[in-house]
Amino acid sequence: MREKRTGTVRFELDRAALPKLTEKQAADLRARKVDTSDIPSQAGVEWTRPGALVSAENKQQVTLRLDREVLTFFRSTGRRYQSRINAVLREYVKANRRSG
């Protein structure tokens, strides 16, 4: 199987072997002031998982010929590259509708 290179680095913290802070490091950390005034309140906000980019009912299967360089680029961006190609084409359509 081909290895996918998405640029994502995966790291898992070993909770059993956490590094210990020295007293000086702990005191320095406690003394730091963090300005959170620019962070909007999340009180009462309901978080949901994002849905599909475009509903499946709205899509139509077609055969499309693309330049090798274009296809290679989008494939290198990882899974759902076809949805990203669709998003780029959708932006093109929007831009051209506005201009004329």
C-alpha positions, 0 to 999 in steps of 0.5 A, spaced: 500 500 500 502 507 498 504 511 504 500 517 504 504 524 505 499 529 508 504 533 512 500 531 518 504 529 524 501 524 529 504 524 536 501 520 542 502 523 549 504 517 554 501 519 560 504 514 564 511 518 563 509 525 563 515 530 564 516 533 571 516 540 572 521 543 577 519 548 582 522 554 578 518 552 572 512 551 576 513 558 579 514 561 572 508 558 569 503 560 575 506 567 574 505 568 567 499 572 565 495 570 559 490 575 555 484 572 553 480 578 552 480 577 545 477 570 545 469 570 544 465 567 550 463 559 548 457 559 553 451 556 550 454 554 544 453 548 541 458 544 537 457 540 532 461 535 527 461 538 520 457 535 514 458 533 507 461 539 503 455 538 498 450 534 499 450 527 495 444 528 492 446 535 488 452 531 485 452 528 478 458 523 476 462 525 470 468 523 466 473 529 466 480 529 464 485 533 468 492 535 467 497 530 470 500 536 474 493 538 477 491 531 479 497 529 482 497 536 486 490 535 489 491 527 490 497 529 494 493 533 499 490 527 502 483 524 502 477 527 499 481 531 494 475 530 489 471 534 494 476 540 494 477 540 486 469 541 486 470 546 491 475 550 487 470 549 481 465 552 485 469 558 487 470 559 479 463 559 478 461 564 483 467 569 481 464 568 474 457 569 475 459 576 479 463 579 474 458 577 468 
